Amino acid sequence: MAKLDILFSTLKKLDWRMLTRPVILSVLVGLVTGSAAVLFYFATNSVEHLFLSNLAGYHPPGEGTGAILAMGDRMIDSLSMDHRWFLFLVPVIGGLVSGFLVFKFAPEAEGHGTDAAIDAFHNKGGIIRGRVPIIKGLASIATIGTGGSAGREGPIAQIGAGFGSFIATRLKLTSTDRRILLLAGMAGGIGATFRSPLGGALFAVEVLYKNPEFEHEGLIPAIISSITAFSLFGATTGWKPLLATPHFSFEHPRELILFLLLGIVCALFGKLYVKCFYGIQHKFKAWDFPVMLKPAVGGFLLGLLAMVVPQVLGSGYGMVQAALYGKVALWIMLVVALAKIIATSLTISSGGSGGVFAPSLVIGAMLGGAFGASAQALFPTMVHDPRAYVLIGMAGFFAGVSNTPIATLIMVSELTGNYGLLAPLMLVCTVAMIVYPRNSIYQKQVKSRIDSPVHLGEFIVDVLEGIRVTDLHEHGRKPTLIAEGLPLPEILEKIANADGAYYPVVDDQMRMTGIFSVNDIRRILAEELPPSLVLARDIAVSRVITTSPDESLTEVMRKLSSRGLEEIPVVADEDPHHVLFMLTRRAVLARYALEMEKKKEHYSTD
């Protein structure tokens, strides 16, 4: 009984609102993102079946155990495939539709999607326009469904991130909470689409940086969202891993020498991949041609390539599936790997909409398979199973071009249901990343947390230790107070010539009840509500982050950075609803710069 009393006493002391709120929001994001992933999955498959299978008569190898049984003893030792003569025109249709949708309604939906989500996290306060997930989904369905060499991870990452950002915006959450839900949306979309709940969560928090770092604040919400979305997706589409594999195991340590060489090969081809991808993108951007039509041109060039190497169309998972069971000739794997690099660049770099994860896995699988077959021919006593190199090449190549070694090895293990090769996977992923450090297909990645504007304040707080808010009183800004009942037209008139971007909302006793920013007003204006019906209390956020005169600048900088704020109200110690002045991030950083100069002078004198 005493132990139960202690337990109940502890439970009563917990702040259940603070504990349950992140969980509920993460589950909500997971449900929305999982539903979007299901719709995206069926829509993409339907369009692909209509255009490639029915219209063009193109039937690539399938995925799963059934596809392997259907192949029997047949080897893929030729590039020729059955299709109708106009196959090369089918990707043009997707390019036309995608180009119109993207450049007409949401230009930020161009490309592979993950970069846009990364940029929104670092530089835009987690804000993604509400229309972006819808436009991105439709454009990606058109691109992928008509044979574009692109995957689903980029679109679903941006779609999930967009829904997470939208939910946070509608609930008037802070920019920090919005960024966290953005990551949760990315994790949910990827975890569901690739049936990889842990890998999806890790990818969302690891892909932000070129160095091996994690956005640890978002890990738990990402895991919860990913689990929710994966469960919804699995209940709808099935629970089997994306790819079937033989039973692989690592039992010969001397084979690590070959895996080390494979990691180097993956890094070299990864460098070629990134150069080709952004080289073609630069050519398309510099080309004086209607931007809406550029994805169609990319689709046309892809179609011409497909007339020679049809295997470059679509996701290419069927080729990976065949290679995992040793049913693809060595030269075919080499040709497909190189052709897939060009095909992916033509599809996405021209402005088409789709992800780089699936094509990267195909390229890596073909490289790994070719390497394994070559190694077996040269060193037959060292190679235990050449087919295992297909799986390891998948992970190594993508880790090398995405700087996500941990997430990649987990995702590849989950999407194949094979965990017997973790040791060589770890080695190859690490080697592929360190041979060409920070070689990335994601241009919006920043080097590390210290280089992200989101975390600027976390690394300068020690210099500010001992300095109080009251020391910056003369640098404070007089607050522009807005009455709760003031309608939007009068608010706009009052703040038209006011300084700053944050405005405390007060009641009749001039006590602060909330605060809003210029961005909040932009959001309200975008909703096209009658301005006279919108009052200050409707715009304001009631949970106000404040500071007091006696608080240290160290703590103030932590608050500003953790919440992504540019200003913070300074309130009286005796009355936390009375605003004394507004303190800006710029003023704190200026004091930081002054203190740094003093320290430099001190050390130079010494």
Steps between C-alpha positions, in 0.01 A plus 500: 500500500786737579647449154160568341465820703840613376403418141170692518673791669756516222233480230309789658811718485545448126384774265272281290410782265862551402557125469192415295495802269809402292377139484151598380639739239750239376226239471281750313781576255562126460134434420480778243834410341422127500170568324679717244759223447222247432331730245836579339588130479178392329485804272857453381447128436174567312654763271806279442278204410294715263784667310788251512325164516181556303592781264869433431507124561799536730526234772818522711599228749286498812584507871450238768525123518229453238705687240803278567292183470355628171850550361601141576851432369490784247787750512477864396792502255360739240383861505214432261147506641152484350338839449318701235692732267370820661635416846741795473205743490337383825741686738429816302138488618611488862744785439230720349255440787767535769647817348161668474394414856829589667596821323143628485395441860798411724855546361648376829360155418756466220765230524539221750315657794725407789720804436199730526407348836858538625506865388167567673640358824823703499397828342122542497389422853352171383245678280382316189206643309180298539464440126849345464413146623208478255693636200804290588287187521324556167819597317689200640219262404524633143879471490539158665187350344623572145838334550709784644819375662401622846392361833226562750712604799562862393136578419363325808765670716388843376134400514536377859707803598239726343217341694701524823568868435136561408372340821743705710400820324128436539548431871706822534800316638846652531760472225687242708191281527436551130850379412457196724169409333664555162755230592220279634321534165815406307553198724141386467501522122830318452438244774166407343598502132808284551355291782789620711373668820836527678693587186247769407526662843880495496515630144285804586731610784828403329455636146511862618880502539805404292692399807380194697265690731137463604224748572441317828211723610289359219587131546216395733224680303650355180490147644139538618387643167689235304350215703149641450538556126669162449223319686230672292687434176573137588140430597394629158769366265652205687787434737758323285834678443531689174762256366539125560855375564678171553636435849823699516750475783846632581732220609834571328689800646760495222220605262508840672792588268268466201224692676750779567578516128127500422458804727767684301334404170164627631663829600660545156177433314316718754725789407425439132127483577491835682710671230278364224179586687587863569692544174185416302293715734730796431464445125121496524485810720733693270300399191278782369186293457150512657547360848171309492618298201843405634374188688340384173837540321662302780231237457562487124875447548423236762270328251775490238737346754231248591482382139856372551485413871130451593600399854555866593126571506310504827630418846717210384427288807427201275860502378621517859275209590642288217858597591445398863441147375792506254285516186663800328814476286805698610515727192129573524546623856783733399305644206184552708699669781653755263180550299298548820729785605427680172129412506450632855683821414285554191177433691556709813763757399278618214235599755307175526359399835628188676746366754862392471487221760358223279728576201797516736414157640479358147834653401663372819347155461625467142848621600506262796381208288761568230771537764396175672495305174842639404643425844376143485669452163830644627498379862264200516624387842430839662144561379239318708193607297531755214129578525554660841700775331178617333341583834819652640553709188150645536576633844858608432421703191208692652689560826782651295276747316266588787729506806251285692696181584298395807157556348599339170629172642188470716267586211663249264479232768132577561391523137665162429417338836864387522714589801778244452744744340508785752879486549592534129215751454651717774845479342392578144265785600774662709773461236273629221430813703856581616676448165327811365377678814199724452442386142122525499205478267320727750630853444305654788677292765716712730833381632397457864265634768725799558451601135120492519325832571266299722776427751700821474445599862595164651869555431552857621332496839815454711634844406176655627510328838464753784347775285140583592209616290488827691849578366345531153208720612622796294508279190145377554211598275188667631218249453217571258201381703190380316158488668330158494191626322678699228389385151753410232475822291578712807781263599660542158467877530659502845799280416562657157770731638586305814840349567557130546304197390333381823201670666367423850120481529353652818166509678319803645743511796796508257601150611656283230278208398681392185734600220510485121756562229495636147508139375178427692332789320621370163348163585165658585502707181567184296182342641287764327282568805301825523754738665243675718408168666858418600595640841840520666411219743431273200850553362692486827676201652405466867812307606751787510871438556626782724805604697560722803757770581701272729523208257841435341553553129611138483149385583346764273708379206391142568136609492544698180683215325286213620181676390638668189404847630640838392363692799391421854289708741672606822243496782507634855601256775200594714252486211581257213217652293652850498736552203796727571670487160575269209847346475618396153733219398704764318563688826614181674731409212642852498584465870654161421720658233605773745595243765698301242697812406579561866627144538716532186653824632561335837678201348705715259613717793601190695 
